[in-house]
Amino acid sequence: MSLNWNWDEKFAVATYTINIGGKPTEYTVNWYEGNAWMIEIFEGSDDTYTVRSFWCDEEHMMRCLGLRKGYNMVSGYEALVKLRIDKTKTHHFKKIVAALAQAHDNLTIEICTEL
């Protein structure tokens, strides 16, 4: 499956912490919908980007979050700590928020209607 999205389909901004040399460092990535439930993209300062992750559908999301048998993308060196999500820009808002709340103990979810 090739991932396709429009840059105006951003529906969330995710903040992660990662330990670099024992020091926690925060960074943000944007989530887009496109032809998948979520396409996570790190956007560089020089008009470059990196696709970090994606969820094809609900089952794939649940497996990636460790809520179903299969691949678990929740790691020990990196943690999702905050998500700012626009409930008007994703068709799967309720299922995504419920799954994230179940998968992460220390996650702040901010719901908005405009990103």
Backbone as JSON, one array per atom type, in Angstrom:
{
  "sequence": "MSLNWNWDEKFAVATYTINIGGKPTEYTVNWYEGNAWMIEIFEGSDDTYTVRSFWCDEEHMMRCLGLRKGYNMVSGYEALVKLRIDKTKTHHFKKIVAALAQAHDNLTIEICTEL",
  "N": [[0.85, -1.18, 0.0], [0.64, 2.13, -0.91], [1.21, 5.16, 0.77], [-0.88, 7.97, 0.86], [-1.58, 11.39, 1.14], [-2.89, 14.66, 1.79], [-1.43, 17.79, 2.45], [-3.12, 19.46, 3.81], [-4.66, 17.82, 5.34], [-4.01, 17.43, 7.99], [-4.61, 16.26, 11.23], [-3.8, 16.07, 13.83], [-1.36, 16.88, 16.36], [1.38, 15.41, 17.68], [3.23, 14.98, 20.64], [6.28, 13.77, 21.67], [8.54, 12.26, 24.04], [11.96, 11.55, 24.32], [14.75, 9.79, 25.51], [17.89, 11.05, 25.42], [21.09, 10.44, 25.87], [20.51, 10.13, 28.57], [19.03, 12.36, 29.1], [15.83, 13.73, 28.99], [14.18, 14.61, 25.99], [11.98, 16.6, 24.12], [9.95, 16.32, 21.19], [7.96, 17.07, 18.28], [5.52, 15.68, 16.06], [3.46, 15.5, 13.14], [0.14, 14.35, 12.5], [-1.62, 12.9, 9.88], [-4.54, 12.14, 7.88], [-5.36, 11.06, 5.17], [-5.13, 8.24, 3.01], [-5.13, 6.4, 5.0], [-5.77, 5.51, 8.46], [-4.1, 6.94, 10.15], [-1.25, 8.82, 9.44], [1.9, 9.35, 10.33], [4.08, 12.01, 10.44], [7.27, 13.41, 10.49], [8.24, 16.64, 10.22], [10.77, 18.4, 8.79], [12.9, 21.32, 9.24], [13.74, 22.3, 6.85], [12.02, 22.02, 4.64], [11.84, 19.27, 4.34], [10.69, 15.92, 4.96], [9.79, 13.07, 6.99], [8.24, 10.01, 6.93], [7.1, 8.48, 9.7], [5.44, 6.55, 10.87], [2.36, 4.66, 10.55], [-1.17, 3.92, 10.55], [-3.06, 1.58, 9.06], [-5.74, 0.78, 9.35], [-8.39, 0.13, 11.75], [-7.76, -2.32, 13.08], [-5.02, -2.56, 12.6], [-4.1, -0.27, 13.94], [-4.76, -0.99, 16.6], [-3.07, -3.21, 16.97], [-0.56, -2.0, 16.64], [-0.52, -0.34, 18.86], [-0.31, -2.14, 20.86], [-2.57, -3.3, 21.85], [-3.79, -5.44, 20.79], [-2.93, -8.76, 19.76], [0.17, -8.94, 18.18], [2.34, -6.69, 16.42], [3.89, -4.24, 18.5], [4.2, -0.92, 18.79], [4.75, 0.73, 20.87], [7.31, 1.86, 22.79], [10.2, 1.53, 24.98], [12.07, 3.55, 25.02], [11.05, 5.84, 24.0], [8.29, 8.01, 24.36], [4.88, 8.74, 23.91], [3.53, 11.68, 24.93], [1.76, 13.8, 24.75], [-1.13, 14.71, 22.93], [-2.59, 16.69, 20.58], [-5.59, 16.96, 19.16], [-7.72, 17.41, 16.42], [-11.03, 17.17, 16.35], [-12.75, 17.47, 14.22], [-11.44, 16.85, 11.91], [-10.78, 14.21, 11.43], [-12.08, 11.08, 10.52], [-12.17, 9.06, 12.33], [-12.09, 9.75, 14.97], [-13.25, 9.15, 17.62], [-12.6, 6.41, 18.02], [-9.82, 6.44, 17.78], [-9.01, 8.14, 19.92], [-10.04, 6.72, 22.12], [-8.55, 4.31, 21.92], [-5.9, 5.25, 22.22], [-6.04, 6.33, 24.82], [-6.44, 4.0, 26.24], [-4.07, 2.62, 25.72], [-1.96, 4.18, 26.68], [-0.7, 5.31, 29.74], [0.17, 7.77, 30.78], [-0.67, 10.05, 29.2], [-1.56, 13.11, 27.8], [-4.43, 14.29, 26.34], [-5.55, 16.63, 24.19], [-8.39, 18.07, 23.0], [-9.54, 19.67, 20.16], [-11.09, 21.99, 17.82], [-9.87, 23.15, 15.77], [-6.83, 23.2, 14.18]],
  "CA": [[0.0, 0.0, 0.0], [1.36, 3.4, -0.86], [0.52, 6.16, 1.59], [-1.21, 9.21, 0.17], [-2.23, 12.37, 1.99], [-2.76, 16.07, 1.42], [-0.86, 18.52, 3.58], [-4.19, 20.11, 4.57], [-5.39, 16.78, 6.08], [-3.44, 17.25, 9.33], [-5.66, 16.24, 12.24], [-3.27, 16.03, 15.19], [0.05, 17.12, 16.62], [1.79, 14.5, 18.76], [4.48, 15.32, 21.31], [6.98, 12.62, 22.22], [9.8, 12.47, 24.74], [12.95, 10.51, 24.08], [15.95, 9.98, 26.34], [19.14, 11.15, 24.66], [22.16, 10.57, 26.85], [19.92, 10.24, 29.9], [18.29, 13.61, 29.21], [14.59, 13.68, 28.2], [14.05, 15.63, 24.98], [10.68, 16.57, 23.47], [9.82, 16.7, 19.79], [6.59, 16.92, 17.8], [5.25, 15.19, 14.72], [2.08, 15.76, 12.73], [-0.63, 13.2, 12.06], [-2.5, 13.15, 8.74], [-5.43, 11.01, 7.62], [-5.1, 10.52, 3.85], [-5.73, 6.94, 2.73], [-4.93, 5.55, 6.18], [-6.34, 6.13, 9.65], [-3.12, 7.9, 10.64], [0.07, 8.83, 8.83], [2.7, 10.18, 11.23], [5.15, 12.62, 9.64], [8.16, 14.39, 11.09], [8.51, 17.66, 9.21], [12.02, 19.1, 9.06], [12.89, 22.77, 9.09], [14.21, 22.66, 5.51], [11.06, 21.46, 3.68], [11.97, 17.82, 4.22], [9.82, 15.2, 5.88], [10.0, 11.64, 7.15], [7.09, 9.25, 7.4], [7.58, 7.68, 10.83], [4.55, 5.44, 11.19], [1.0, 4.8, 10.02], [-2.16, 2.9, 10.88], [-3.91, 1.33, 7.89], [-7.14, 0.66, 9.75], [-8.56, -0.03, 13.2], [-7.02, -3.48, 13.58], [-3.59, -2.21, 12.55], [-3.89, 0.67, 15.05], [-4.81, -1.73, 17.86], [-1.86, -4.01, 17.07], [0.58, -1.1, 16.84], [-0.58, 0.19, 20.22], [-0.15, -3.23, 21.8], [-3.87, -3.64, 22.4], [-4.12, -6.72, 20.18], [-1.76, -9.57, 19.48], [0.88, -8.49, 16.99], [3.39, -5.7, 16.61], [3.64, -3.2, 19.49], [5.15, 0.16, 18.52], [5.01, 1.45, 22.11], [8.67, 1.45, 23.15], [10.7, 1.96, 26.27], [12.97, 4.69, 24.9], [10.3, 6.97, 23.47], [6.94, 7.98, 24.91], [3.89, 9.73, 23.49], [3.12, 12.33, 26.17], [0.66, 14.74, 24.52], [-1.72, 14.7, 21.6], [-3.58, 17.74, 20.3], [-6.32, 16.35, 18.06], [-8.87, 18.15, 15.9], [-12.07, 16.16, 16.18], [-13.48, 17.68, 12.98], [-10.6, 16.54, 10.74], [-10.56, 12.78, 11.24], [-13.31, 10.28, 10.55], [-12.04, 8.0, 13.32], [-11.75, 10.45, 16.21], [-13.63, 8.45, 18.85], [-11.86, 5.16, 18.15], [-8.4, 6.77, 18.0], [-8.86, 8.66, 21.28], [-10.28, 5.62, 23.06], [-7.42, 3.38, 21.87], [-4.73, 5.91, 22.82], [-6.25, 6.41, 26.27], [-6.26, 2.65, 26.78], [-2.7, 2.16, 25.52], [-0.97, 5.04, 27.35], [-1.1, 5.72, 31.08], [0.55, 9.16, 31.07], [-0.88, 10.79, 27.96], [-2.51, 14.21, 27.82], [-5.12, 14.43, 25.07], [-6.22, 17.92, 24.06], [-9.33, 18.01, 21.89], [-9.82, 21.01, 19.63], [-11.84, 21.99, 16.57], [-9.07, 23.85, 14.77], [-5.38, 23.07, 14.38]],
  "C": [[0.89, 1.23, 0.0], [0.53, 4.39, -0.06], [0.32, 7.43, 0.79], [-1.94, 10.13, 1.13], [-2.06, 13.75, 1.35], [-2.25, 16.8, 2.65], [-1.93, 19.24, 4.38], [-5.04, 19.1, 5.34], [-4.8, 16.51, 7.46], [-4.57, 17.28, 10.36], [-5.12, 16.2, 13.66], [-1.79, 16.4, 15.2], [0.4, 16.29, 17.85], [3.13, 14.95, 19.32], [5.03, 14.06, 21.98], [8.14, 13.1, 23.09], [10.69, 11.27, 24.44], [14.15, 10.82, 24.96], [17.18, 9.94, 25.44], [20.24, 11.42, 25.67], [21.64, 10.76, 28.27], [19.12, 11.51, 30.12], [17.01, 13.53, 28.36], [14.5, 14.89, 27.26], [12.69, 15.48, 24.31], [10.8, 16.93, 21.99], [8.38, 16.44, 19.35], [6.58, 16.38, 16.37], [3.78, 15.46, 14.41], [1.44, 14.47, 12.25], [-1.6, 13.65, 10.97], [-3.38, 11.94, 8.52], [-5.16, 10.4, 6.25], [-5.83, 9.22, 3.59], [-5.47, 5.93, 3.84], [-5.56, 6.25, 7.38], [-5.41, 7.2, 10.2], [-1.82, 7.71, 9.89], [0.89, 9.83, 9.64], [3.94, 10.69, 10.48], [5.94, 13.6, 10.49], [8.53, 15.36, 9.97], [9.73, 18.45, 9.62], [11.9, 20.6, 8.8], [13.28, 23.22, 7.68], [13.34, 22.03, 4.42], [11.27, 19.98, 3.39], [11.0, 17.17, 5.21], [10.18, 13.73, 5.89], [8.71, 11.01, 7.63], [7.6, 8.3, 8.47], [6.74, 6.43, 11.07], [3.21, 5.68, 10.51], [0.13, 3.69, 10.58], [-3.06, 2.75, 9.67], [-5.39, 1.42, 8.24], [-7.2, 0.43, 11.25], [-7.75, -1.19, 13.76], [-5.52, -3.21, 13.62], [-3.24, -1.25, 13.69], [-3.82, -0.09, 16.38], [-3.56, -2.59, 18.04], [-0.64, -3.13, 17.34], [0.63, -0.55, 18.26], [-0.44, -0.89, 21.28], [-1.45, -3.67, 22.44], [-4.44, -4.93, 21.8], [-2.81, -7.48, 19.95], [-1.13, -9.1, 18.16], [1.91, -7.46, 17.36], [2.97, -4.62, 17.6], [4.67, -2.09, 19.26], [5.42, 1.01, 19.76], [6.35, 0.96, 22.64], [9.07, 1.99, 24.51], [11.57, 3.21, 26.19], [12.28, 5.96, 24.43], [8.88, 6.87, 24.0], [6.09, 9.09, 24.31], [3.34, 10.37, 24.76], [1.96, 13.3, 25.99], [0.18, 14.61, 23.08], [-2.75, 15.81, 21.54], [-4.29, 17.3, 19.03], [-7.56, 17.18, 17.71], [-9.97, 17.14, 15.57], [-12.88, 16.33, 14.89], [-12.71, 17.24, 11.74], [-10.25, 15.07, 10.58], [-11.89, 12.05, 11.38], [-13.33, 9.28, 11.69], [-11.7, 8.53, 14.71], [-12.03, 9.62, 17.46], [-12.82, 7.18, 19.06], [-10.38, 5.42, 18.41], [-8.18, 7.24, 19.43], [-9.04, 7.55, 22.31], [-9.09, 4.65, 23.09], [-6.18, 3.98, 22.5], [-4.85, 6.0, 24.34], [-6.06, 5.05, 26.93], [-4.8, 2.22, 26.74], [-1.66, 2.93, 26.34], [-1.5, 5.52, 28.7], [-0.86, 7.2, 31.34], [0.48, 10.02, 29.81], [-1.9, 11.89, 28.18], [-3.11, 14.32, 26.43], [-5.9, 15.74, 25.1], [-7.09, 17.87, 22.83], [-9.64, 19.44, 21.46], [-10.67, 20.87, 18.37], [-11.12, 22.77, 15.49], [-7.6, 23.72, 15.12], [-4.67, 24.21, 13.71]]
}
